[in-house]
Each structure stands twice: as structure tokens, then as C-alpha cells.
Amino acid sequence: MPRNSAVALKATKQQAHIFAALGDPTRLSLVAKLIDGETHSISALSEGSKITRQAVTKHLTVLEGAGLVSKVKEGRESLYLLDPKPLKSLQEYLDIISMQWDQTLQNLKSFVEE
């Protein structure tokens, strides 16, 4: 496999891992709560929802595994912080796909009009 193809395949797998982590409504709502750039405790993140602190912790572990959040220990408490880099990477990935679709649709339009 050529090097560029191997790099593209690895990037696609990383993007899929991030999309999978964000594919759960609970995890997506946790990301929305973390989007302010501040650290949040598990208690704060579970506040206002019917989900238990233990379930929030499990979802945060998935997000951490995908590189979307990082955990900072402060005494006995764990605080979580969103890392925006993977989200920016997803945006770039979606922009590339969008450009490819735009080109494909333009090619189809040209073909049909001929």
C-alpha cells in the first residue's frame, strides 16, 4: 500500500473512532456541556440529567479514549476538559468530503447537460 494511502486509511480510522464516540446522544450532550473550554466535575456534568454519575464517568471514558476530553485530577476529584483539536480535524475531514461531493455533482450536471 502506498504511503499516502496508508496515511489516509489511518486518518479515516481515527475519524471513524471520533464519530463513533460522538454518535451517542449522551456523549454528544457531554461535549456540548464541555464546549465552554472550562473544566467540569462529574457532578456538574451529570447535573440536570437523569443519568447517574457512574454512567457519566463511563461516557467520559469513551470520549477520553477518542481524544475528545482529558481528565485532570484535582485532589480526589476528576475534572474533565474538552480538547477541540479532534473536532477541528472532523471539520477538515467533512470539508474535504463536501468538496468531493460538490465536484461529483458538478461532473454529473455537466454530463446531463451535454
SENU-130472 format. One line per field, with one value per atom (N, C-alpha, C): residue number from 1; x negated, y, z; residue in three letters; atom name. Coordinates in Angstrom, 3 decimals. Atoms other than C-alpha are relative to their C-alpha. Example, Ala and Ser with C-alpha at 12.3 -4.5 7.8 and 13.67 -1.06 7.14 Angstrom:
pos: c(1 1 1 2 2 2);
u: c(-0.890 -12.300 -0.900 0.820 -13.670 0.770);
v: c(-1.190 -4.500 1.200 -1.190 -1.060 1.090);
w: c(0.000 7.800 0.000 -0.060 7.140 0.730);
code: c(Ala Ala Ala Ser Ser Ser);
site: c(N CA C N CA C);
! end
This chain:
pos: c(1 1 1 2 2 2 3 3 3 4 4 4 5 5 5 6 6 6 7 7 7 8 8 8 9 9 9 10 10 10 11 11 11 12 12 12 13 13 13 14 14 14 15 15 15 16 16 16 17 17 17 18 18 18 19 19 19 20 20 20 21 21 21 22 22 22 23 23 23 24 24 24 25 25 25 26 26 26 27 27 27 28 28 28 29 29 29 30 30 30 31 31 31 32 32 32 33 33 33 34 34 34 35 35 35 36 36 36 37 37 37 38 38 38 39 39 39 40 40 40 41 41 41 42 42 42 43 43 43 44 44 44 45 45 45 46 46 46 47 47 47 48 48 48 49 49 49 50 50 50 51 51 51 52 52 52 53 53 53 54 54 54 55 55 55 56 56 56 57 57 57 58 58 58 59 59 59 60 60 60 61 61 61 62 62 62 63 63 63 64 64 64 65 65 65 66 66 66 67 67 67 68 68 68 69 69 69 70 70 70 71 71 71 72 72 72 73 73 73 74 74 74 75 75 75 76 76 76 77 77 77 78 78 78 79 79 79 80 80 80 81 81 81 82 82 82 83 83 83 84 84 84 85 85 85 86 86 86 87 87 87 88 88 88 89 89 89 90 90 90 91 91 91 92 92 92 93 93 93 94 94 94 95 95 95 96 96 96 97 97 97 98 98 98 99 99 99 100 100 100 101 101 101 102 102 102 103 103 103 104 104 104 105 105 105 106 106 106 107 107 107 108 108 108 109 109 109 110 110 110 111 111 111 112 112 112 113 113 113 114 114 114);
u: c(-0.848 0.000 -0.896 0.800 -1.448 0.132 0.040 -2.408 1.195 -1.131 0.266 1.303 -1.204 2.948 0.026 0.077 1.748 0.317 -0.263 1.825 1.488 -1.426 5.309 0.866 -0.756 6.554 -0.066 0.153 5.167 0.844 -0.791 6.778 1.490 -1.409 10.102 0.416 -0.307 9.973 0.090 -0.049 9.223 1.295 -1.240 12.136 1.195 -1.107 14.434 0.114 0.014 13.399 0.630 -0.559 14.286 1.500 -1.422 17.591 0.773 -0.663 18.454 0.200 -0.114 17.757 1.083 -0.993 19.956 1.387 -1.262 22.693 1.019 -0.920 24.236 0.569 -0.591 26.715 -0.525 0.511 25.430 -1.398 1.369 21.810 0.015 -0.106 22.802 0.456 -0.438 24.597 -1.115 1.149 21.495 -0.983 0.885 19.401 0.576 -0.641 21.945 -0.216 0.233 21.513 -1.459 1.432 17.719 -0.521 0.436 17.600 -0.480 0.382 17.041 -1.491 1.440 13.372 -0.404 0.271 13.658 -0.045 -0.036 13.002 1.308 -1.268 16.099 -0.140 -0.019 16.575 1.093 -1.021 18.604 1.350 -1.255 21.203 0.624 -0.516 21.531 0.523 -0.412 21.780 1.259 -1.197 24.475 1.194 -1.057 26.469 1.039 -1.086 29.857 0.352 -0.339 29.949 0.397 -0.443 31.404 -1.097 1.091 28.093 -0.825 0.773 26.047 -1.422 1.405 22.574 -0.863 0.766 21.261 0.135 -0.206 22.807 -0.723 0.721 21.395 -1.490 1.420 17.957 -0.323 0.229 18.271 0.006 -0.050 19.254 -1.222 1.201 16.393 -1.235 1.115 14.011 -0.052 -0.054 15.175 -0.496 0.440 14.711 -1.498 1.436 11.275 -0.786 0.652 10.356 -0.066 -0.015 11.279 -0.807 0.820 9.085 0.788 -0.844 12.014 -0.030 0.089 11.621 -1.255 1.103 8.826 0.442 -0.347 9.034 -1.138 0.972 7.283 0.410 -0.278 7.045 -0.238 0.135 7.632 0.431 -0.311 7.394 0.627 -0.709 9.883 0.954 -0.973 11.962 -0.658 0.431 11.601 0.756 -0.598 12.213 -0.268 0.109 12.787 -0.011 0.198 11.768 0.084 -0.131 12.710 -1.262 1.115 9.872 0.615 -0.663 11.111 -0.725 0.760 8.374 0.699 -0.691 10.264 1.247 -1.175 13.370 -0.410 0.512 11.335 -0.420 0.397 9.942 1.230 -1.242 13.508 0.527 -0.473 14.426 -0.798 0.839 11.476 0.367 -0.381 12.450 1.333 -1.301 16.059 -0.092 0.210 14.868 -0.527 0.543 12.882 1.097 -1.100 15.885 0.991 -0.921 18.079 -0.517 0.592 15.669 0.085 -0.082 15.608 1.423 -1.389 19.420 0.350 -0.260 19.567 -0.564 0.625 17.156 0.766 -0.750 19.075 1.331 -1.272 22.368 -0.196 0.306 20.788 -0.274 0.275 19.486 1.297 -1.278 22.945 0.834 -0.749 24.567 -0.526 0.607 22.112 0.349 -0.314 22.738 1.448 -1.417 26.521 0.308 -0.268 26.427 -0.593 0.615 24.313 0.902);
v: c(-1.174 0.000 1.240 -1.230 3.409 0.769 -0.727 5.665 0.940 -0.933 8.289 -0.742 0.790 5.578 -0.498 0.480 4.207 1.129 -1.161 7.687 0.353 -0.317 8.326 -1.021 1.053 4.978 0.192 -0.229 5.728 1.196 -1.189 9.194 -0.325 0.383 7.689 -0.819 0.803 5.159 0.874 -0.916 7.943 0.811 -0.765 9.994 -0.868 0.915 6.964 -0.212 0.177 6.471 1.211 -1.229 10.097 0.081 -0.012 9.900 -1.001 1.015 6.711 0.510 -0.540 8.425 1.070 -1.072 11.358 -0.492 0.543 9.075 -0.305 0.258 8.590 1.331 -1.267 11.303 0.491 -0.407 11.294 0.583 -0.511 11.727 1.334 -1.260 14.439 1.129 -1.027 16.299 0.351 -0.291 15.977 0.923 -0.876 17.531 1.409 -1.322 20.360 0.727 -0.621 20.974 0.411 -0.269 20.941 1.028 -0.855 23.241 1.375 -1.328 26.319 0.133 -0.060 25.397 -0.059 0.087 25.125 -1.466 1.349 22.055 -0.174 0.311 20.343 -1.309 1.223 17.775 -0.938 0.970 14.627 0.435 -0.486 16.076 1.088 -1.103 19.214 -0.514 0.530 17.198 -0.852 0.829 14.898 0.819 -0.876 17.810 0.282 -0.298 18.284 -1.135 1.140 14.852 -1.181 1.188 11.512 -1.059 0.966 9.763 0.041 0.085 8.566 0.494 -0.427 9.811 -1.127 1.142 6.305 -0.113 0.053 6.351 1.149 -1.148 9.834 -0.326 0.381 8.510 -0.950 0.948 5.634 0.720 -0.750 8.030 0.902 -0.834 10.363 -0.828 0.893 7.404 -0.278 0.201 6.746 1.247 -1.256 10.415 0.216 -0.117 10.354 -0.936 0.962 7.256 0.486 -0.558 9.116 1.282 -1.206 12.037 1.296 -1.189 14.417 0.730 -0.629 15.056 -0.491 0.428 14.931 0.160 0.005 14.248 0.612 -0.641 16.382 -0.327 0.307 15.204 1.244 -1.114 17.893 -0.532 0.661 16.289 -1.344 1.261 13.444 0.081 -0.219 14.935 -0.062 -0.004 14.318 1.091 -1.061 17.302 -0.317 0.321 16.987 1.270 -1.139 19.346 -0.481 0.339 19.263 0.377 -0.303 19.056 0.272 -0.336 20.896 -0.509 0.426 19.515 -1.106 1.025 16.322 0.538 -0.580 18.404 0.816 -0.747 20.675 -0.966 1.022 17.571 -0.559 0.464 16.331 1.031 -1.057 19.690 -0.002 0.067 19.472 -1.211 1.230 15.907 0.191 -0.242 16.936 1.018 -0.968 19.897 -0.692 0.752 17.512 -0.810 0.793 15.227 0.907 -0.960 18.240 0.456 -0.427 19.420 -1.131 1.134 15.911 -0.157 0.092 15.814 1.143 -1.136 19.284 -0.266 0.302 18.178 -1.110 1.101 14.950 0.490 -0.538 16.818 0.914 -0.857 19.355 -0.850 0.913 16.495 -0.613 0.579 14.911 1.025 -1.067 18.225 0.234 -0.200 18.717 -1.147 1.172 15.186 0.038 -0.023 15.575 1.120 -1.142 18.948 -0.163 0.196 17.644 -0.723);
w: c(0.000 0.000 0.000 0.026 -0.951 1.313 -1.272 1.935 0.171 -0.092 1.147 0.298 -0.254 1.092 1.432 -1.383 4.418 0.971 -0.851 5.959 -0.055 0.158 4.542 0.727 -0.687 5.877 1.508 -1.438 9.337 0.430 -0.322 9.307 -0.015 0.086 8.237 1.214 -1.188 11.084 1.247 -1.135 13.565 -0.027 0.126 12.241 0.366 -0.309 12.474 1.505 -1.455 16.112 0.692 -0.577 16.889 -0.295 0.342 15.003 0.856 -0.825 16.914 1.424 -1.361 20.241 0.065 0.018 19.231 -0.410 0.490 17.886 1.075 -1.097 21.308 0.503 -0.439 22.403 1.355 -1.312 25.984 -0.128 0.168 24.918 -0.742 0.735 22.465 0.932 -0.946 25.267 0.978 -0.866 27.453 -0.712 0.783 24.678 -0.039 0.017 24.471 1.328 -1.305 28.205 0.174 -0.140 27.860 -1.006 1.106 24.837 0.458 -0.494 27.026 0.312 -0.222 27.473 1.463 -1.431 31.266 0.427 -0.557 33.396 0.765 -0.664 34.765 0.763 -0.803 37.504 -0.522 0.374 37.015 0.563 -0.609 39.395 -0.847 0.818 37.302 -1.345 1.303 34.086 0.093 -0.154 35.477 0.501 -0.506 36.915 -1.082 0.929 35.298 -0.943 0.852 33.688 0.878 -0.727 34.683 0.067 0.074 34.060 1.297 -1.241 37.036 -0.211 0.070 37.858 -0.568 0.508 37.141 -1.521 1.453 33.661 -0.691 0.555 33.022 -0.080 -0.020 34.011 -1.141 1.100 31.515 -1.349 1.261 28.733 -0.161 0.055 29.603 -0.335 0.327 29.409 -1.501 1.457 25.838 -0.727 0.619 24.945 0.186 -0.261 26.548 -0.914 0.898 24.528 -1.438 1.356 21.346 -0.093 -0.004 22.385 0.080 -0.035 22.796 1.337 -1.315 26.515 0.711 -0.851 29.007 1.444 -1.416 32.715 0.790 -0.873 35.305 1.432 -1.406 38.901 0.832 -0.930 41.489 1.369 -1.262 44.905 -0.287 0.224 44.972 -1.178 1.057 42.186 -1.377 1.393 38.467 -0.735 0.806 36.221 -1.467 1.418 32.501 -0.834 0.881 29.730 -1.448 1.414 26.047 -0.749 0.896 23.527 -1.375 1.260 20.401 -1.258 1.190 18.089 -0.789 0.796 17.146 -0.708 0.648 16.396 -1.219 1.149 14.126 -1.105 0.958 12.462 -0.724 0.626 11.852 -0.983 0.884 10.349 -1.305 1.200 7.941 -0.850 0.690 7.062 -0.733 0.619 6.384 -1.128 1.080 4.299 -1.254 1.143 2.083 -0.670 0.555 1.662 -0.732 0.622 0.888 -1.366 1.274 -1.824 -1.027 0.910 -3.309 -0.544 0.430 -3.422 -0.946 0.883 -4.939 -1.386 1.290 -7.681 -0.726 0.601 -8.285 -0.554 0.472 -8.552 -1.200 1.153 -10.910 -1.236 1.116 -13.082 -0.528 0.406 -13.109 -0.761 0.657 -14.030 -1.414 1.327 -16.900 -0.943 0.798 -18.125 -0.466 0.330 -18.035 -0.996 0.862 -19.782 -1.399 1.335 -22.686 -0.943);
code: c(Met Met Met Pro Pro Pro Arg Arg Arg Asn Asn Asn Ser Ser Ser Ala Ala Ala Val Val Val Ala Ala Ala Leu Leu Leu Lys Lys Lys Ala Ala Ala Thr Thr Thr Lys Lys Lys Gln Gln Gln Gln Gln Gln Ala Ala Ala His His His Ile Ile Ile Phe Phe Phe Ala Ala Ala Ala Ala Ala Leu Leu Leu Gly Gly Gly Asp Asp Asp Pro Pro Pro Thr Thr Thr Arg Arg Arg Leu Leu Leu Ser Ser Ser Leu Leu Leu Val Val Val Ala Ala Ala Lys Lys Lys Leu Leu Leu Ile Ile Ile Asp Asp Asp Gly Gly Gly Glu Glu Glu Thr Thr Thr His His His Ser Ser Ser Ile Ile Ile Ser Ser Ser Ala Ala Ala Leu Leu Leu Ser Ser Ser Glu Glu Glu Gly Gly Gly Ser Ser Ser Lys Lys Lys Ile Ile Ile Thr Thr Thr Arg Arg Arg Gln Gln Gln Ala Ala Ala Val Val Val Thr Thr Thr Lys Lys Lys His His His Leu Leu Leu Thr Thr Thr Val Val Val Leu Leu Leu Glu Glu Glu Gly Gly Gly Ala Ala Ala Gly Gly Gly Leu Leu Leu Val Val Val Ser Ser Ser Lys Lys Lys Val Val Val Lys Lys Lys Glu Glu Glu Gly Gly Gly Arg Arg Arg Glu Glu Glu Ser Ser Ser Leu Leu Leu Tyr Tyr Tyr Leu Leu Leu Leu Leu Leu Asp Asp Asp Pro Pro Pro Lys Lys Lys Pro Pro Pro Leu Leu Leu Lys Lys Lys Ser Ser Ser Leu Leu Leu Gln Gln Gln Glu Glu Glu Tyr Tyr Tyr Leu Leu Leu Asp Asp Asp Ile Ile Ile Ile Ile Ile Ser Ser Ser Met Met Met Gln Gln Gln Trp Trp Trp Asp Asp Asp Gln Gln Gln Thr Thr Thr Leu Leu Leu Gln Gln Gln Asn Asn Asn Leu Leu Leu Lys Lys Lys Ser Ser Ser Phe Phe Phe Val Val Val Glu Glu Glu Glu Glu Glu);
site: c(N CA C N CA C N CA C N CA C N CA C N CA C N CA C N CA C N CA C N CA C N CA C N CA C N CA C N CA C N CA C N CA C N CA C N CA C N CA C N CA C N CA C N CA C N CA C N CA C N CA C N CA C N CA C N CA C N CA C N CA C N CA C N CA C N CA C N CA C N CA C N CA C N CA C N CA C N CA C N CA C N CA C N CA C N CA C N CA C N CA C N CA C N CA C N CA C N CA C N CA C N CA C N CA C N CA C N CA C N CA C N CA C N CA C N CA C N CA C N CA C N CA C N CA C N CA C N CA C N CA C N CA C N CA C N CA C N CA C N CA C N CA C N CA C N CA C N CA C N CA C N CA C N CA C N CA C N CA C N CA C N CA C N CA C N CA C N CA C N CA C N CA C N CA C N CA C N CA C N CA C N CA C N CA C N CA C N CA C N CA C N CA C N CA C N CA C N CA C N CA C N CA C N CA C N CA C N CA C N CA C N CA C N CA C N CA C N CA C N CA C N CA C N CA C N CA C N CA C);
! end
